Amino acid sequence: MEASSEAARPLRITRATSMLRISLIGITEAQVTLRLEGAVNGRWVEELRRECDRLLSSNAPEMRQLVLDVANVSSIDAEGLALFRELSRQRVFVTNCSPYVAELLHGVIDADG
């Protein structure tokens, strides 16, 4: 029996790059809402921080609350958890947590499941 040439090739494992989509989904007199989709990790943590800082500083006179809709967040790493902790000290509220994300954020922030 002859060995297949495919069997001789080394297995190549690639790591999927996780992404985070940040979408502005609502602005009212009382709040600004962002929808987060994907993974809050790695370089995306800093991107989320910049966007939140921008919105918080731009609406400072109106004192609008910033709401993060995390219904479609798949994971949060340690840096992401630290960011959520920082944001919870500001005018930021987290909503629509899946059970998994709610467990990750338990004790880190007050969230509306």
Summary of the structure (lengths in Angstrom):
residues: 113
radius of gyration: 18.9
end to end distance: 58.9
largest distance: 77.4
contacts: 295
relative contact order: 0.16
helix: 34%
strand: 32%
